[in-house]
Amino acid sequence: SLLLCSFQQNKAAVRLREDMKKVVSQPLVKQKSLSYRKVFGVSLPDLQQQGLVKEGVPAVLWHMVEYLKETGLKQEGLFRVNGSVKVVEQLRLKLESGEEAELIKDGDVCSVASLLKLFLRELPDGVITSALHPKFMQLYQACHLGASC
C-alpha cells in the first residue's frame, strides 16, 4: 500500500513536471508581430502620418469599400443588417496584426459592412473633424442660400 502510494505520487510528480515544461515553453501573452499597427480608433492624420493610407484614404477603409463595391452593392439592407460579431472581430484582429485580411475568403458582405461602420464609429474625431465642422457649415449655408457652390 505504501509502495503503491509512493508510485502514484511519483507518477503525479512526473506529470506535473511535464505540464510545467509545457507551460514555461509557451509565452504567457502572445507577442504582437513586429508589423502590428493599431488601425481602429486612430485619427485620420495619424493614419496618414504612419503611411497607412491609399490615395488619401485609410488603406483599411479603401479595401473594405472596394470589396463592398465589388460584392455588396446588390445586398439588401447592406448597412442595416449586422454581420457576425465573431467574423468582424476576426477581421479586425487580422487587420491590426498586420496580416492581409482576404475579405472575400475571410468575410462576408454584412460582416465587412459592420467592420466599416466600426472603423468609422471608432475614429476619435469622426470623418468631419471638429476643426473642419465650421467650414462645412459655411459651405452648406452658402449653397443653401443660393450662392455659388
OpenMM code with the backbone's topology and positions (N, CA, C; nanometers):
from openmm import Vec3, app, unit

residues = "SER LEU LEU LEU CYS SER PHE GLN GLN ASN LYS ALA ALA VAL ARG LEU ARG GLU ASP MET LYS LYS VAL VAL SER GLN PRO LEU VAL LYS GLN LYS SER LEU SER TYR ARG LYS VAL PHE GLY VAL SER LEU PRO ASP LEU GLN GLN GLN GLY LEU VAL LYS GLU GLY VAL PRO ALA VAL LEU TRP HIS MET VAL GLU TYR LEU LYS GLU THR GLY LEU LYS GLN GLU GLY LEU PHE ARG VAL ASN GLY SER VAL LYS VAL VAL GLU GLN LEU ARG LEU LYS LEU GLU SER GLY GLU GLU ALA GLU LEU ILE LYS ASP GLY ASP VAL CYS SER VAL ALA SER LEU LEU LYS LEU PHE LEU ARG GLU LEU PRO ASP GLY VAL ILE THR SER ALA LEU HIS PRO LYS PHE MET GLN LEU TYR GLN ALA CYS HIS LEU GLY ALA SER CYS".split()
positions = [
    Vec3(0.0832, -0.1186, 0.0000),
    Vec3(0.0000, 0.0000, 0.0000),
    Vec3(0.0880, 0.1255, 0.0000),
    Vec3(0.1916, 0.1244, 0.0815),
    Vec3(0.2843, 0.2366, 0.0867),
    Vec3(0.3593, 0.2487, -0.0461),
    Vec3(0.3965, 0.1359, -0.1048),
    Vec3(0.4654, 0.1333, -0.2320),
    Vec3(0.3752, 0.1881, -0.3435),
    Vec3(0.2474, 0.1492, -0.3425),
    Vec3(0.1502, 0.1952, -0.4417),
    Vec3(0.1294, 0.3465, -0.4292),
    Vec3(0.1192, 0.3948, -0.3083),
    Vec3(0.1006, 0.5382, -0.2834),
    Vec3(0.2223, 0.6161, -0.3332),
    Vec3(0.3411, 0.5655, -0.3066),
    Vec3(0.4644, 0.6303, -0.3493),
    Vec3(0.4731, 0.6325, -0.5022),
    Vec3(0.4343, 0.5221, -0.5660),
    Vec3(0.4354, 0.5123, -0.7119),
    Vec3(0.3402, 0.6156, -0.7742),
    Vec3(0.2201, 0.6298, -0.7178),
    Vec3(0.1218, 0.7247, -0.7690),
    Vec3(0.1706, 0.8685, -0.7508),
    Vec3(0.2379, 0.8952, -0.6372),
    Vec3(0.2915, 1.0289, -0.6147),
    Vec3(0.4014, 1.0604, -0.7161),
    Vec3(0.4883, 0.9621, -0.7433),
    Vec3(0.5948, 0.9819, -0.8415),
    Vec3(0.5365, 1.0053, -0.9810),
    Vec3(0.4338, 0.9270, -1.0136),
    Vec3(0.3686, 0.9412, -1.1436),
    Vec3(0.3053, 1.0807, -1.1561),
    Vec3(0.2416, 1.1264, -1.0495),
    Vec3(0.1804, 1.2598, -1.0485),
    Vec3(0.2879, 1.3679, -1.0585),
    Vec3(0.4001, 1.3472, -0.9917),
    Vec3(0.5086, 1.4450, -0.9956),
    Vec3(0.5670, 1.4545, -1.1363),
    Vec3(0.5809, 1.3405, -1.2022),
    Vec3(0.6328, 1.3398, -1.3391),
    Vec3(0.5357, 1.4128, -1.4314),
    Vec3(0.4073, 1.3851, -1.4174),
    Vec3(0.3053, 1.4505, -1.4995),
    Vec3(0.3061, 1.6019, -1.4746),
    Vec3(0.3200, 1.6407, -1.3484),
    Vec3(0.3240, 1.7819, -1.3131),
    Vec3(0.4464, 1.8488, -1.3753),
    Vec3(0.5611, 1.7816, -1.3689),
    Vec3(0.6831, 1.8360, -1.4283),
    Vec3(0.6671, 1.8550, -1.5791),
    Vec3(0.6065, 1.7571, -1.6458),
    Vec3(0.5849, 1.7662, -1.7907),
    Vec3(0.4898, 1.8820, -1.8246),
    Vec3(0.3846, 1.8951, -1.7441),
    Vec3(0.2899, 2.0042, -1.7667),
    Vec3(0.3568, 2.1402, -1.7460),
    Vec3(0.4424, 2.1482, -1.6438),
    Vec3(0.5121, 2.2733, -1.6159),
    Vec3(0.6074, 2.3093, -1.7301),
    Vec3(0.6726, 2.2105, -1.7891),
    Vec3(0.7614, 2.2362, -1.9025),
    Vec3(0.6814, 2.2950, -2.0187),
    Vec3(0.5618, 2.2422, -2.0412),
    Vec3(0.4763, 2.2943, -2.1482),
    Vec3(0.4362, 2.4383, -2.1199),
    Vec3(0.3983, 2.4653, -1.9964),
    Vec3(0.3540, 2.5998, -1.9595),
    Vec3(0.4687, 2.6986, -1.9737),
    Vec3(0.5867, 2.6615, -1.9291),
    Vec3(0.7018, 2.7513, -1.9354),
    Vec3(0.7449, 2.7749, -2.0796),
    Vec3(0.7314, 2.6745, -2.1647),
    Vec3(0.7743, 2.6896, -2.3030),
    Vec3(0.6791, 2.7773, -2.3840),
    Vec3(0.5553, 2.7962, -2.3384),
    Vec3(0.4594, 2.8810, -2.4086),
    Vec3(0.4604, 3.0194, -2.3447),
    Vec3(0.4605, 3.1244, -2.4276),
    Vec3(0.4570, 3.2596, -2.3695),
    Vec3(0.3231, 3.2841, -2.3013),
    Vec3(0.3267, 3.3655, -2.1957),
    Vec3(0.2030, 3.3969, -2.1242),
    Vec3(0.1065, 3.4739, -2.2128),
    Vec3(0.1590, 3.5712, -2.2835),
    Vec3(0.0781, 3.6508, -2.3747),
    Vec3(0.1473, 3.6464, -2.5091),
    Vec3(0.0729, 3.6153, -2.6121),
    Vec3(0.1337, 3.6132, -2.7446),
    Vec3(0.1858, 3.7527, -2.7769),
    Vec3(0.3089, 3.7572, -2.8192),
    Vec3(0.3681, 3.8846, -2.8556),
    Vec3(0.3065, 3.9321, -2.9861),
    Vec3(0.2820, 4.0626, -2.9947),
    Vec3(0.2294, 4.1187, -3.1179),
    Vec3(0.3404, 4.1137, -3.2220),
    Vec3(0.3011, 4.0912, -3.3453),
    Vec3(0.4012, 4.0859, -3.4508),
    Vec3(0.4665, 4.2228, -3.4651),
    Vec3(0.5828, 4.2228, -3.5263),
    Vec3(0.6562, 4.3480, -3.5419),
    Vec3(0.5800, 4.4461, -3.6301),
    Vec3(0.4964, 4.3925, -3.7186),
    Vec3(0.4240, 4.4806, -3.8090),
    Vec3(0.2909, 4.5264, -3.7502),
    Vec3(0.2681, 4.5005, -3.6223),
    Vec3(0.1422, 4.5396, -3.5589),
    Vec3(0.1293, 4.6903, -3.5581),
    Vec3(0.0168, 4.7359, -3.6071),
    Vec3(-0.0146, 4.8779, -3.6022),
    Vec3(-0.1616, 4.8913, -3.5741),
    Vec3(-0.1926, 4.9661, -3.4744),
    Vec3(-0.3324, 4.9906, -3.4435),
    Vec3(-0.3931, 5.0696, -3.5588),
    Vec3(-0.5095, 5.0276, -3.6039),
    Vec3(-0.5762, 5.0924, -3.7156),
    Vec3(-0.7093, 5.1512, -3.6706),
    Vec3(-0.7800, 5.0776, -3.5861),
    Vec3(-0.9100, 5.1229, -3.5369),
    Vec3(-0.8878, 5.2172, -3.4192),
    Vec3(-0.9645, 5.3254, -3.4158),
    Vec3(-0.9525, 5.4213, -3.3061),
    Vec3(-0.8362, 5.5170, -3.3211),
    Vec3(-0.7782, 5.5224, -3.4407),
    Vec3(-0.6650, 5.6110, -3.4678),
    Vec3(-0.7150, 5.7244, -3.5559),
    Vec3(-0.6717, 5.8456, -3.5291),
    Vec3(-0.7187, 5.9605, -3.6063),
    Vec3(-0.6712, 5.9517, -3.7514),
    Vec3(-0.7450, 6.0162, -3.8395),
    Vec3(-0.7094, 6.0149, -3.9816),
    Vec3(-0.5706, 6.0750, -4.0070),
    Vec3(-0.5351, 6.1892, -3.9438),
    Vec3(-0.3991, 6.2412, -3.9643),
    Vec3(-0.2902, 6.1440, -3.9157),
    Vec3(-0.3163, 6.0730, -3.8065),
    Vec3(-0.2172, 5.9763, -3.7567),
    Vec3(-0.2000, 5.8598, -3.8534),
    Vec3(-0.3097, 5.8124, -3.9110),
    Vec3(-0.3007, 5.7043, -4.0100),
    Vec3(-0.2201, 5.7509, -4.1309),
    Vec3(-0.2426, 5.8743, -4.1706),
    Vec3(-0.1694, 5.9288, -4.2845),
    Vec3(-0.0212, 5.9415, -4.2508),
    Vec3(0.0075, 5.9873, -4.1305),
    Vec3(0.1462, 6.0047, -4.0865),
    Vec3(0.2196, 5.8695, -4.0820),
    Vec3(0.1474, 5.7629, -4.0488),
    Vec3(0.2071, 5.6293, -4.0412),
    Vec3(0.2168, 5.5628, -4.1781),
    Vec3(0.1667, 5.6293, -4.2801),
    Vec3(0.1731, 5.5732, -4.4152),
    Vec3(0.0691, 5.4651, -4.4396),
    Vec3(-0.0393, 5.4681, -4.3647),
    Vec3(-0.1433, 5.3658, -4.3774),
    Vec3(-0.2613, 5.4162, -4.4599),
    Vec3(-0.2292, 5.4943, -4.5641),
    Vec3(-0.3344, 5.5490, -4.6498),
    Vec3(-0.3073, 5.5115, -4.7948),
    Vec3(-0.4145, 5.5124, -4.8729),
    Vec3(-0.4048, 5.4871, -5.0159),
    Vec3(-0.4871, 5.5967, -5.0835),
    Vec3(-0.4207, 5.6798, -5.1607),
    Vec3(-0.4847, 5.7930, -5.2278),
    Vec3(-0.5612, 5.8822, -5.1297),
    Vec3(-0.5016, 5.9048, -5.0121),
    Vec3(-0.5595, 5.9938, -4.9119),
    Vec3(-0.6650, 5.9307, -4.8239),
    Vec3(-0.6962, 5.8037, -4.8461),
    Vec3(-0.7980, 5.7321, -4.7687),
    Vec3(-0.7280, 5.6226, -4.6895),
    Vec3(-0.7654, 5.6016, -4.5631),
    Vec3(-0.7034, 5.4916, -4.4881),
    Vec3(-0.7122, 5.3606, -4.5677),
    Vec3(-0.6001, 5.2916, -4.5807),
    Vec3(-0.5924, 5.1712, -4.6642),
    Vec3(-0.6961, 5.0670, -4.6233),
    Vec3(-0.7177, 5.0503, -4.4938),
    Vec3(-0.8133, 4.9508, -4.4472),
    Vec3(-0.9540, 4.9886, -4.4949),
    Vec3(-0.9859, 5.1158, -4.4910),
    Vec3(-1.1154, 5.1641, -4.5376),
    Vec3(-1.1272, 5.1463, -4.6886),
    Vec3(-1.0195, 5.1759, -4.7583),
    Vec3(-1.0149, 5.1604, -4.9037),
    Vec3(-1.0479, 5.0163, -4.9429),
    Vec3(-0.9842, 4.9204, -4.8768),
    Vec3(-1.0056, 4.7790, -4.9101),
    Vec3(-1.1492, 4.7359, -4.8795),
    Vec3(-1.2036, 4.7833, -4.7691),
    Vec3(-1.3413, 4.7467, -4.7350),
    Vec3(-1.4396, 4.8032, -4.8375),
    Vec3(-1.4207, 4.9282, -4.8768),
    Vec3(-1.5102, 4.9905, -4.9747),
    Vec3(-1.4990, 4.9200, -5.1097),
    Vec3(-1.3780, 4.8882, -5.1519),
    Vec3(-1.3591, 4.8163, -5.2785),
    Vec3(-1.4300, 4.6809, -5.2761),
    Vec3(-1.4157, 4.6095, -5.1651),
    Vec3(-1.4827, 4.4799, -5.1511),
    Vec3(-1.6341, 4.4970, -5.1598),
    Vec3(-1.6868, 4.5968, -5.0892),
    Vec3(-1.8318, 4.6188, -5.0896),
    Vec3(-1.8806, 4.6645, -5.2271),
    Vec3(-1.8000, 4.7423, -5.2981),
    Vec3(-1.8378, 4.7835, -5.4341),
    Vec3(-1.8470, 4.6619, -5.5263),
    Vec3(-1.7530, 4.5693, -5.5105),
    Vec3(-1.7482, 4.4516, -5.5974),
    Vec3(-1.8550, 4.3479, -5.5622),
    Vec3(-1.8828, 4.3306, -5.4339),
    Vec3(-1.9680, 4.2176, -5.3942),
    Vec3(-2.0959, 4.2533, -5.3208),
    Vec3(-2.1083, 4.3763, -5.2736),
    Vec3(-2.2191, 4.4033, -5.1833),
    Vec3(-2.3229, 4.5039, -5.2269),
    Vec3(-2.3071, 4.5638, -5.3432),
    Vec3(-2.3997, 4.6701, -5.3807),
    Vec3(-2.5433, 4.6217, -5.4024),
    Vec3(-2.5588, 4.4952, -5.4314),
    Vec3(-2.6940, 4.4423, -5.4528),
    Vec3(-2.7513, 4.3788, -5.3268),
    Vec3(-2.6745, 4.3839, -5.2182),
    Vec3(-2.7177, 4.3270, -5.0901),
    Vec3(-2.8237, 4.4163, -5.0283),
    Vec3(-2.9416, 4.3629, -5.0062),
    Vec3(-3.0477, 4.4412, -4.9448),
    Vec3(-3.0128, 4.4663, -4.7982),
    Vec3(-3.0319, 4.5888, -4.7548),
    Vec3(-3.0047, 4.6236, -4.6151),
    Vec3(-2.8578, 4.6174, -4.5803),
    Vec3(-2.7732, 4.6527, -4.6763),
    Vec3(-2.6278, 4.6378, -4.6615),
    Vec3(-2.5749, 4.6906, -4.5282),
    Vec3(-2.6117, 4.8113, -4.4905),
    Vec3(-2.5602, 4.8682, -4.3660),
    Vec3(-2.6604, 4.8585, -4.2519),
    Vec3(-2.7744, 4.7976, -4.2771),
    Vec3(-2.8735, 4.7791, -4.1704),
    Vec3(-2.8600, 4.6422, -4.1045),
    Vec3(-2.8225, 4.5427, -4.1834),
    Vec3(-2.8091, 4.4063, -4.1311),
    Vec3(-2.6699, 4.3902, -4.0720),
    Vec3(-2.6644, 4.3530, -3.9452),
    Vec3(-2.5349, 4.3349, -3.8784),
    Vec3(-2.4677, 4.2065, -3.9239),
    Vec3(-2.3364, 4.2140, -3.9349),
    Vec3(-2.2581, 4.0957, -3.9667),
    Vec3(-2.2315, 4.0155, -3.8406),
    Vec3(-2.1681, 3.9019, -3.8576),
    Vec3(-2.1328, 3.8151, -3.7456),
    Vec3(-2.0297, 3.8853, -3.6566),
    Vec3(-2.0602, 3.8934, -3.5292),
    Vec3(-1.9684, 3.9577, -3.4336),
    Vec3(-1.8338, 3.8868, -3.4359),
    Vec3(-1.8367, 3.7554, -3.4437),
    Vec3(-1.7131, 3.6762, -3.4438),
    Vec3(-1.6293, 3.7060, -3.5685),
    Vec3(-1.6938, 3.7110, -3.6845),
    Vec3(-1.6214, 3.7379, -3.8096),
    Vec3(-1.5652, 3.8796, -3.8087),
    Vec3(-1.6450, 3.9760, -3.7620),
    Vec3(-1.5989, 4.1151, -3.7548),
    Vec3(-1.4752, 4.1247, -3.6660),
    Vec3(-1.4784, 4.0599, -3.5514),
    Vec3(-1.3646, 4.0649, -3.4595),
    Vec3(-1.2422, 3.9958, -3.5195),
    Vec3(-1.2632, 3.8830, -3.5875),
    Vec3(-1.1505, 3.8135, -3.6510),
    Vec3(-1.0868, 3.8993, -3.7603),
    Vec3(-1.1704, 3.9646, -3.8403),
    Vec3(-1.1177, 4.0526, -3.9455),
    Vec3(-1.0411, 4.1694, -3.8841),
    Vec3(-1.0967, 4.2261, -3.7794),
    Vec3(-1.0307, 4.3388, -3.7123),
    Vec3(-0.8939, 4.2965, -3.6580),
    Vec3(-0.8887, 4.1821, -3.5928),
    Vec3(-0.7617, 4.1336, -3.5378),
    Vec3(-0.6597, 4.1096, -3.6487),
    Vec3(-0.7046, 4.0534, -3.7602),
    Vec3(-0.6124, 4.0316, -3.8724),
    Vec3(-0.5582, 4.1635, -3.9246),
    Vec3(-0.6467, 4.2605, -3.9431),
    Vec3(-0.6043, 4.3894, -3.9966),
    Vec3(-0.5074, 4.4596, -3.9020),
    Vec3(-0.5312, 4.4497, -3.7735),
    Vec3(-0.4449, 4.5186, -3.6776),
    Vec3(-0.3168, 4.4418, -3.6472),
    Vec3(-0.3123, 4.3135, -3.6820),
    Vec3(-0.1896, 4.2377, -3.6577),
    Vec3(-0.0954, 4.2465, -3.7769),
    Vec3(-0.1382, 4.3168, -3.8808),
    Vec3(-0.0531, 4.3317, -3.9982),
    Vec3(-0.0741, 4.2231, -4.1011),
    Vec3(-0.1609, 4.1265, -4.0694),
    Vec3(-0.1902, 4.0216, -4.1668),
    Vec3(-0.2762, 4.0780, -4.2784),
    Vec3(-0.2658, 4.0167, -4.3935),
    Vec3(-0.3515, 4.0559, -4.5050),
    Vec3(-0.4843, 3.9840, -4.4879),
    Vec3(-0.5879, 4.0601, -4.4638),
    Vec3(-0.7215, 4.0017, -4.4493),
    Vec3(-0.7819, 3.9885, -4.5880),
    Vec3(-0.8067, 3.8652, -4.6297),
    Vec3(-0.8707, 3.8410, -4.7581),
    Vec3(-1.0206, 3.8470, -4.7345),
    Vec3(-1.0777, 3.9634, -4.7613),
    Vec3(-1.2179, 3.9858, -4.7292),
    Vec3(-1.3093, 3.8878, -4.8019),
    Vec3(-1.2739, 3.8504, -4.9234),
    Vec3(-1.3570, 3.7559, -4.9994),
    Vec3(-1.3565, 3.6193, -4.9313),
    Vec3(-1.2403, 3.5778, -4.8823),
    Vec3(-1.2276, 3.4457, -4.8206),
    Vec3(-1.2667, 3.4475, -4.6730),
    Vec3(-1.2223, 3.5504, -4.6013),
    Vec3(-1.2389, 3.5532, -4.4558),
    Vec3(-1.3691, 3.6171, -4.4084),
    Vec3(-1.4344, 3.6943, -4.4947),
    Vec3(-1.5518, 3.7675, -4.4500),
    Vec3(-1.6726, 3.7441, -4.5377),
    Vec3(-1.7761, 3.8189, -4.5095),
    Vec3(-1.8971, 3.8205, -4.5904),
    Vec3(-1.9418, 3.9656, -4.5985),
    Vec3(-2.0349, 3.9938, -4.6865),
    Vec3(-2.0744, 4.1316, -4.7136),
    Vec3(-2.1204, 4.2032, -4.5865),
    Vec3(-2.2087, 4.1415, -4.5100),
    Vec3(-2.2624, 4.2085, -4.3904),
    Vec3(-2.1549, 4.2298, -4.2842),
    Vec3(-2.0636, 4.1353, -4.2705),
    Vec3(-1.9563, 4.1496, -4.1707),
    Vec3(-1.8589, 4.2604, -4.2103),
    Vec3(-1.8278, 4.2706, -4.3389),
    Vec3(-1.7372, 4.3766, -4.3839),
    Vec3(-1.8058, 4.5127, -4.3690),
    Vec3(-1.9357, 4.5195, -4.3971),
    Vec3(-2.0091, 4.6450, -4.3775),
    Vec3(-2.0090, 4.6830, -4.2292),
    Vec3(-2.0262, 4.5849, -4.1420),
    Vec3(-2.0219, 4.6114, -3.9974),
    Vec3(-1.8826, 4.6564, -3.9550),
    Vec3(-1.7802, 4.5974, -4.0136),
    Vec3(-1.6421, 4.6360, -3.9832),
    Vec3(-1.6163, 4.7801, -4.0279),
    Vec3(-1.6690, 4.8175, -4.1441),
    Vec3(-1.6548, 4.9537, -4.1928),
    Vec3(-1.7231, 5.0521, -4.0981),
    Vec3(-1.8443, 5.0182, -4.0542),
    Vec3(-1.9147, 5.1051, -3.9588),
    Vec3(-1.8369, 5.1166, -3.8282),
    Vec3(-1.7786, 5.0061, -3.7833),
    Vec3(-1.6990, 5.0068, -3.6607),
    Vec3(-1.5778, 5.0984, -3.6764),
    Vec3(-1.5109, 5.0894, -3.7912),
    Vec3(-1.3946, 5.1748, -3.8168),
    Vec3(-1.4343, 5.3220, -3.8068),
    Vec3(-1.5438, 5.3589, -3.8733),
    Vec3(-1.5888, 5.4984, -3.8715),
    Vec3(-1.6336, 5.5409, -3.7321),
    Vec3(-1.7011, 5.4511, -3.6618),
    Vec3(-1.7506, 5.4826, -3.5270),
    Vec3(-1.6353, 5.5059, -3.4294),
    Vec3(-1.5246, 5.4359, -3.4488),
    Vec3(-1.4127, 5.4466, -3.3548),
    Vec3(-1.3134, 5.5572, -3.3887),
    Vec3(-1.3372, 5.6297, -3.4992),
    Vec3(-1.2494, 5.7436, -3.5287),
    Vec3(-1.2604, 5.8441, -3.4143),
    Vec3(-1.1488, 5.8885, -3.3587),
    Vec3(-1.1547, 5.9808, -3.2445),
    Vec3(-1.2277, 6.1113, -3.2764),
    Vec3(-1.2075, 6.1651, -3.3960),
    Vec3(-1.2683, 6.2929, -3.4312),
    Vec3(-1.3821, 6.2792, -3.5313),
    Vec3(-1.4120, 6.1601, -3.5752),
    Vec3(-1.5120, 6.1435, -3.6794),
    Vec3(-1.4518, 6.1738, -3.8154),
    Vec3(-1.5322, 6.1603, -3.9190),
    Vec3(-1.4835, 6.1869, -4.0540),
    Vec3(-1.4654, 6.3367, -4.0740),
    Vec3(-1.5643, 6.4136, -4.0302),
    Vec3(-1.5534, 6.5589, -4.0351),
    Vec3(-1.5087, 6.6029, -3.8965),
    Vec3(-1.3837, 6.6395, -3.8864),
    Vec3(-1.3272, 6.6742, -3.7564),
    Vec3(-1.3893, 6.8029, -3.7036),
    Vec3(-1.3754, 6.8224, -3.5762),
    Vec3(-1.4307, 6.9440, -3.5136),
    Vec3(-1.3674, 7.0699, -3.5724),
    Vec3(-1.2436, 7.0605, -3.6163),
    Vec3(-1.1768, 7.1762, -3.6765),
    Vec3(-1.2374, 7.2107, -3.8124),
    Vec3(-1.2840, 7.1094, -3.8860),
    Vec3(-1.3417, 7.1323, -4.0186),
    Vec3(-1.4914, 7.1615, -4.0153),
    Vec3(-1.5550, 7.1336, -3.9052),
    Vec3(-1.7004, 7.1486, -3.8955),
    Vec3(-1.7486, 7.2896, -3.9332),
    Vec3(-1.6891, 7.3983, -3.8804),
    Vec3(-1.7355, 7.5324, -3.9185),
    Vec3(-1.7245, 7.5594, -4.0691),
    Vec3(-1.6190, 7.5098, -4.1320),
    Vec3(-1.6016, 7.5303, -4.2765),
    Vec3(-1.7124, 7.4596, -4.3547),
    Vec3(-1.7462, 7.3376, -4.3134),
    Vec3(-1.8544, 7.2654, -4.3795),
    Vec3(-1.9880, 7.3368, -4.3589),
    Vec3(-2.0086, 7.3906, -4.2420),
    Vec3(-2.1324, 7.4644, -4.2145),
    Vec3(-2.1407, 7.5896, -4.3022),
    Vec3(-2.0277, 7.6599, -4.3189),
    Vec3(-2.0254, 7.7784, -4.4056),
    Vec3(-2.0579, 7.7400, -4.5501),
    Vec3(-1.9993, 7.6316, -4.5976),
    Vec3(-2.0279, 7.5840, -4.7334),
    Vec3(-2.1744, 7.5490, -4.7495),
    Vec3(-2.2295, 7.4803, -4.6525),
    Vec3(-2.3693, 7.4407, -4.6589),
    Vec3(-2.4589, 7.5643, -4.6633),
    Vec3(-2.4312, 7.6572, -4.5746),
    Vec3(-2.5142, 7.7781, -4.5698),
    Vec3(-2.5010, 7.8580, -4.6988),
    Vec3(-2.3817, 7.8681, -4.7531),
    Vec3(-2.3613, 7.9427, -4.8775),
    Vec3(-2.4380, 7.8751, -4.9923),
    Vec3(-2.4334, 7.7454, -5.0000),
    Vec3(-2.5055, 7.6726, -5.1053),
    Vec3(-2.6550, 7.6777, -5.0827),
    Vec3(-2.6951, 7.6709, -4.9598),
    Vec3(-2.8386, 7.6692, -4.9248),
    Vec3(-2.9023, 7.8042, -4.9529),
    Vec3(-2.8270, 7.9108, -4.9372),
    Vec3(-2.8814, 8.0452, -4.9598),
    Vec3(-2.8726, 8.0877, -5.1057),
    Vec3(-2.8284, 7.9985, -5.1911),
    Vec3(-2.8285, 8.0268, -5.3353),
    Vec3(-2.6998, 8.0817, -5.3905),
    Vec3(-2.6006, 8.0973, -5.3099),
    Vec3(-2.4713, 8.1442, -5.3613),
    Vec3(-2.4069, 8.0307, -5.4416),
    Vec3(-2.3067, 8.0633, -5.5183),
    Vec3(-2.2405, 7.9597, -5.5984),
    Vec3(-2.1646, 7.8641, -5.5069),
    Vec3(-2.1699, 7.7389, -5.5410),
    Vec3(-2.1062, 7.6363, -5.4570),
    Vec3(-1.9805, 7.5859, -5.5216),
] * unit.nanometer
topology = app.Topology()
chain = topology.addChain("A")
for resn in residues:
    res = topology.addResidue(resn, chain)
    for name in ("N", "CA", "C"):
        topology.addAtom(name, app.Element.getBySymbol(name[0]), res)
